[in-house]
Amino acid sequence: MAKPLPWRCQAILWWTAFRAAGARIIAVPVDTQGIDVTQLENIAQQETAPKAIYVTPHHQYPTLGAGRRLKLLDIARKHGLVVIEDDYDHEYRFEGRPVLPLAARAHPEQPTVYVGSLFKLLTPAIRIGYITARPNILARIADRREAIDRQGDFPLEQALARLIGDGVLQRHPQGPTHLRVAA
């Protein structure tokens, strides 16, 4: 049996977490331009429509283009879908500029959840990520996380929060706006 690709492993972990929370998983096909937004809209119009859409726009294989990104947001707004954007290694790319998070283009009332990670930016030993979302969504996520992981790494989390809050991480020479991977 072939070894799964890292992005596939990431997706499986999310699917497992979603199922554990009682979610029903519906796959949306991708084509040469990314997620098939026509199929997404068909699914969103069904009686048992989804409540959220999980995407990895930088790693959609192929990457989700600007037109489809805007259409995805339009479909989500029209059908009341929460957009969960997993941008786990936003800083790593072979060419071009990074794509802005979907939340940056979303209508102010559109609920979005942006998930990122710091471990590839700083060091693999730091297994800490972050989430940006509305306070009510963050509270629900925090409740569920607390049920799974009561310990965490409070001192490291506080140190990283201070680096972010003070702007040190943004000024890091290998920081988010400067890091590129050589082809």
Residue pairs with C-beta under 8 A, 6 or more apart in sequence:
4 12
7 56
7 59
7 61
10 56
10 86
10 88
11 56
14 54
14 86
15 25
18 25
18 54
19 25
21 144
23 52
24 48
24 50
26 43
26 50
28 35
28 36
28 39
28 40
28 43
28 53
29 35
29 36
29 39
30 36
30 60
30 61
30 62
32 62
33 62
33 64
33 65
33 68
34 57
34 60
34 62
34 63
34 64
34 65
34 68
35 55
35 60
35 64
35 68
35 72
37 68
37 71
37 72
37 75
40 53
40 72
40 75
41 75
41 79
43 49
43 50
44 50
44 75
44 78
44 79
44 81
45 79
49 79
50 81
51 80
51 81
51 82
52 81
52 82
52 83
52 84
53 72
53 76
53 81
53 82
53 83
53 84
54 84
54 86
55 64
55 72
55 83
55 84
55 85
55 86
55 102
56 85
56 86
56 87
56 88
57 63
57 64
57 69
57 85
57 87
57 99
57 102
58 87
58 89
58 90
58 93
58 98
58 99
59 88
59 89
63 99
64 72
64 99
69 99
69 102
69 105
70 105
72 83
72 102
73 83
73 102
73 105
73 106
73 107
73 110
75 81
76 82
76 83
76 106
76 110
77 106
77 107
77 109
77 110
82 111
82 112
82 113
82 137
83 102
83 103
83 106
83 110
83 111
83 112
83 113
84 112
84 113
84 115
85 101
85 102
85 103
85 112
85 113
85 114
85 115
86 115
87 101
87 114
87 115
87 116
88 115
88 116
88 117
88 120
88 129
89 117
89 120
90 98
90 116
90 176
91 98
91 120
91 121
91 176
91 179
92 120
92 179
92 181
93 180
93 181
94 180
94 181
94 183
95 183
101 112
101 114
102 112
102 114
103 112
103 114
103 132
106 112
111 133
111 134
111 137
112 133
113 131
113 132
113 133
113 137
113 141
114 131
114 132
114 133
115 129
115 130
115 131
116 129
116 130
116 131
116 132
117 128
117 129
117 130
118 126
118 128
118 129
118 130
118 160
118 169
119 125
119 126
119 127
119 128
119 129
121 169
121 172
121 174
121 175
121 176
121 179
126 156
126 160
128 153
128 156
128 157
128 160
131 138
131 141
133 141
160 169
162 168
163 169
164 170
169 175
169 176
170 176
170 177
